């Protein structure tokens, strides 16, 4: 059973890299963006305050407008491609996906049905928080990804 709910999220400062990348290169982008962001944070004596995230602008298709990085407690100074940003505050539809990343389409379909059934309008951005480190948990069936989609 999938748990989908409406919840309130505070705005969260972030440090991240944003690019438009082909869908086929998304994994490579995330790896590079997370590494670059961690390096920038370490260079500034800062630490992530939560799980890594991917923030999507519009609906992903062949080209994906995506931002990847970490929540932070203090705004960072821009460092190369790593820029300060934020995850929006307000009401969101939140779902927990359990399983490999390549099966998330079914969770997104359920979230879209939830929006439609509740007569809510989805926001222009959405984000995923990757709660399980694949290096610490090699079994993709046990990976937890929190999906947050703001309500307009």
Order of alpha helices (4+ residues) and beta strands (2+ residues): beta-beta-alpha-beta-beta-beta-beta-alpha-beta-beta
